[in-house]
Amino acid sequence: MRFLLGILFGFFLLAAGVGVVLFSGTFNTAATVPTSGIEKTIAALALDKSVAKRATDKTIPLPDLPEVRREGLVHYRENCLVCHGAPGVDAGEIGSGLNPAPPDLTLPRIQARSDGDLFWLTGQGIRMTGMPAFAPTHSEEEIWTIVAFLRHLPALTAQEQALLKASQEASEGHHDEAPQKSGAAPPPQKD
């Protein structure tokens, strides 16, 4: 009985400690603060277990054709490039400001995931990471084209790289138009 009371008291102390940290504001939630090792470990474990429980065991149900990869490239360019970048194409400002940082999708640990894992992660997103869910806005087939392109990403051709880079360069340059000083008035609107 004393052992059980000791365990309960230990859980009470742990809960009280967590409560003090949470309610005192001690835990800094700023995206500019590097993620601690324990946060990374817990998040990676939770992600891996969640994906393993929910992901499909399907493989890409689309033919391995340039047209499929091209459609995947279009979706990737519109939705993924700004955060993940691509070989030879840096991530945009949004991706650079995320914490945890979006992974390089050509990394072996990402490419080692099953097609079903990548489909689930792309469709469902990852809570509290900046990774949105694409299932509400994309069909299953569109998500599979993105997965097909993710598989092709490490072997990106020069032409595909140029298409991605051109898209990114078209969206840059906005700093030249914005006020440089904090609190400065915006430029006048033209009629």
Phi, psi and omega per residue, in radians:
M1 nan -0.726 3.129
R2 -1.111 -0.653 3.119
F3 -1.062 -0.812 3.127
L4 -1.078 -0.738 3.092
L5 -1.117 -0.649 3.094
G6 -1.099 -0.750 3.107
I7 -1.116 -0.815 3.118
L8 -1.057 -0.731 3.115
F9 -1.121 -0.686 3.081
G10 -1.060 -0.788 3.098
F11 -1.101 -0.672 3.108
F12 -1.091 -0.781 3.117
L13 -1.111 -0.725 3.103
L14 -1.075 -0.814 3.126
A15 -1.099 -0.699 3.120
A16 -1.127 -0.730 3.109
G17 -1.093 -0.779 3.092
V18 -1.080 -0.740 3.121
G19 -1.058 -0.754 3.124
V20 -1.079 -0.801 3.139
V21 -1.086 -0.801 -3.100
L22 -1.174 -0.852 -3.037
F23 -1.386 -0.295 3.118
S24 -1.512 -0.200 -3.103
G25 1.402 0.209 -3.120
T26 -1.122 -0.664 -3.134
F27 -1.297 2.002 -3.091
N28 -1.464 2.054 -3.108
T29 -1.659 0.139 -3.125
A30 -1.090 2.428 3.124
A31 -1.228 -0.243 3.135
T32 -1.468 -0.159 3.113
V33 -1.519 2.207 -3.141
P34 -1.033 2.523 3.115
T35 -1.226 2.336 -3.139
S36 -1.328 2.843 3.126
G37 -1.062 -0.699 -3.131
I38 -1.188 -0.656 3.082
E39 -1.077 -0.797 3.139
K40 -1.067 -0.766 -3.110
T41 -1.123 -0.829 -3.124
I42 -1.136 -0.777 -3.123
A43 -1.125 -0.739 3.138
A44 -1.114 -0.736 3.119
L45 -1.113 -0.819 -3.140
A46 -1.086 -0.737 3.135
L47 -1.109 -0.867 -3.108
D48 -1.054 -0.754 -3.134
K49 -1.194 -0.691 3.130
S50 -1.138 -0.793 3.132
V51 -1.124 -0.779 -3.135
A52 -1.031 -0.628 -3.115
K53 -1.338 -0.525 -2.963
R54 -1.950 -0.398 -3.054
A55 -1.217 2.610 3.080
T56 -1.331 2.762 3.068
D57 -1.712 0.214 3.134
K58 -1.203 2.723 2.955
T59 -1.845 2.964 -3.103
I60 -0.965 2.063 -3.077
P61 -1.498 0.165 -3.104
L62 -1.822 2.664 3.121
P63 -1.167 2.593 3.116
D64 -1.399 1.370 -3.081
L65 -2.157 2.657 3.106
P66 -0.998 -0.576 -3.136
E67 -1.117 -0.670 3.128
V68 -1.158 -0.826 3.131
R69 -1.113 -0.634 3.135
R70 -1.112 -0.750 3.090
E71 -1.132 -0.698 3.075
G72 -1.090 -0.677 3.094
L73 -1.059 -0.741 3.132
V74 -1.052 -0.824 3.115
H75 -1.139 -0.716 3.123
Y76 -1.072 -0.802 -3.128
R77 -1.048 -0.732 -3.086
E78 -1.313 -0.543 -2.950
N79 -2.084 -0.448 -2.963
C80 -1.983 -0.564 -3.004
L81 -0.997 -0.717 -3.071
V82 -1.043 -0.539 -3.138
C83 -1.722 -0.770 -3.008
H84 -1.646 -0.348 -3.033
G85 1.129 -2.858 3.120
A86 -2.797 2.941 3.092
P87 -0.960 2.106 -3.130
G88 1.408 0.016 -3.135
V89 -2.295 2.009 -3.124
D90 -1.236 2.694 3.024
A91 -1.152 2.761 3.110
G92 -1.416 -3.068 -3.115
E93 -1.061 -0.673 -3.123
I94 -1.054 -0.848 3.140
G95 -1.105 -0.590 -3.140
S96 -1.223 -0.376 -3.123
G97 -1.691 0.013 -3.120
L98 -1.454 2.543 3.069
N99 -2.463 1.986 0.160
P100 -1.272 2.673 -3.122
A101 -1.151 2.426 3.075
P102 -1.085 2.388 -3.095
P103 -1.287 2.703 2.960
D104 -1.229 2.077 -3.025
L105 -1.328 -0.025 3.056
T106 -1.648 -0.064 -3.139
L107 -1.058 2.520 3.132
P108 -0.962 -0.659 -3.115
R109 -1.170 -0.501 3.086
I110 -1.387 -0.820 -3.129
Q111 -1.159 -0.368 3.115
A112 -1.333 -0.285 3.100
R113 -1.132 2.660 3.130
S114 -1.262 2.839 3.058
D115 -1.015 -0.708 3.128
G116 -1.090 -0.691 3.084
D117 -1.060 -0.868 -3.115
L118 -1.097 -0.658 3.099
F119 -1.096 -0.811 -3.120
W120 -1.138 -0.807 -3.127
L121 -1.089 -0.713 3.133
T122 -1.198 -0.750 -3.102
G123 -1.290 -0.681 -3.035
Q124 -1.709 -0.324 -3.119
G125 1.289 -3.102 3.127
I126 -2.323 1.980 -3.097
R127 -0.985 2.481 3.065
M128 1.053 0.490 3.093
T129 -2.197 -0.205 -3.032
G130 1.638 -0.130 3.126
M131 -1.434 1.891 -3.110
P132 -1.356 2.867 3.046
A133 -1.570 2.236 3.131
F134 -1.690 -0.169 3.123
A135 -1.050 -0.629 3.121
P136 -1.192 -0.342 -3.058
T137 -2.075 -0.107 -3.100
H138 -2.300 2.572 3.075
S139 -1.313 2.884 3.080
E140 -0.998 -0.751 -3.125
E141 -1.082 -0.714 3.113
E142 -1.109 -0.698 3.112
I143 -1.142 -0.680 3.095
W144 -1.124 -0.590 3.094
T145 -1.158 -0.611 3.079
I146 -1.126 -0.773 3.113
V147 -1.069 -0.734 3.104
A148 -1.052 -0.708 3.112
F149 -1.208 -0.649 3.094
L150 -1.042 -0.688 3.111
R151 -1.136 -0.553 -3.109
H152 -1.478 -0.328 -3.022
L153 -0.877 -0.747 3.125
P154 -1.105 -0.363 -3.124
A155 -1.907 0.544 -3.109
L156 -0.940 2.313 3.111
T157 -1.418 2.866 3.112
A158 -1.074 -0.656 3.128
Q159 -1.147 -0.756 3.119
E160 -1.147 -0.712 3.095
Q161 -1.068 -0.729 3.120
A162 -1.111 -0.698 3.100
L163 -1.083 -0.751 3.135
L164 -1.186 -0.758 -3.124
K165 -1.123 -0.709 3.126
A166 -1.096 -0.680 3.116
S167 -1.111 -0.763 -3.135
Q168 -1.167 -0.752 -3.127
E169 -1.126 -0.552 3.122
A170 -1.155 -0.496 -3.112
S171 -1.591 -0.111 3.132
E172 -1.527 2.999 3.085
G173 1.722 -0.034 -3.103
H174 -1.203 -0.366 3.135
H175 -1.199 -0.465 3.117
D176 -1.166 -0.458 -3.083
E177 -1.644 -0.313 -3.044
A178 -1.589 2.670 3.051
P179 -1.073 2.475 -3.085
Q180 -1.525 -0.484 -3.096
K181 -1.600 2.462 3.068
S182 -1.130 2.300 3.127
G183 1.490 -0.017 3.136
A184 -1.232 2.628 3.140
A185 -1.216 2.533 3.119
P186 -1.199 2.763 3.117
P187 -1.101 2.617 3.139
P188 -1.106 2.507 3.110
Q189 -1.378 2.413 3.098
K190 -1.578 2.471 -3.141
D191 -1.461 nan nan
